[in-house]
Amino acid sequence: MFFKSFRIGTLYCLLSQAHSLSASDPNMVNIKNLRVAYNDFSKQLLESNINMAEPFSNFQEWLNSAIESKVEEPNAMNIATVDERGRPSSRLVLCKEVRKGEGLVFFTHSTSRKGQCLAKNPYIAATFFWPEVHRQIRIEGITEILPDEVAEEYFNSRSKESRAASACSDQSKVIASKPELMEKYEKMMEEEEPKRPGAWRGYLIKPDYFEFWQGNSHRLHDRIVFKKDSSKDGEWKTERIQP
């Protein structure tokens, strides 16, 4: 009975999308009718199939699964920061290292908008979303800038083109035109070894919150949360929250 209703639900989703063009404007897609059929209940996230003692092993397992499932850029994460006015902003960056028990590493210009936000308010939120496997992980925590040698080592591991692109860009600052940027890039490429700008740094996200989300049919999604308990020497408290 469940699988019959599941197939009917999937068919309804497809029919809804097929008729999603607005009657008032044939070129306007009616996004109210866009639906995705999530996993059936055989892929529920239960407490019995996750490590309830700490979140990092679960994170690594889910990341590995996303990589094996050929998710495009599985290490991409959306990070949100807040400026001195309390205004949030978010953008996608690549997570370049997972330090078990410590946190996640990314690299950027400390003079960029996100870098300036973090200088004034070091708290951050990050989200990994893997639609191919109907999973996401939400992370919250505080950031710290890593030592120069960490940024230097990673910067020098990149291709010359990538190093030149990072070195020629004063990230988040206004520029008159794309040709002006390309001229800066070409000049940087003339150097034998483009050097890392002093403001190009590595950041460590030190999480105190993880949420593991598994999509399920009929919006009965699974959400398991890990919160660091500062009163118990950094132990993790776990709980299930409603979808």
ABEGO torsion letter per residue (X at the ends): XAAAAAAAAAAAAAAAAAAABBAABAABBBAAABBBBBBBAAABBBAAABBAABAAAAAAAAAAAAAAAGBBGAABBBBBBBBAAGBBBBBBBBBABBBBGAEBBBBBBAABAAAAAAAABABBBBBBBBAAAGBBBBBBEBBBBBBAAAAAAAAAABBAAAAAAAAABBBGBBBABAAAAAAAAAAAAABABBBBBAABBBBBBBBABBBBBBBBBGGBBBBBBBBBBAAAGGBBBBBBBBX
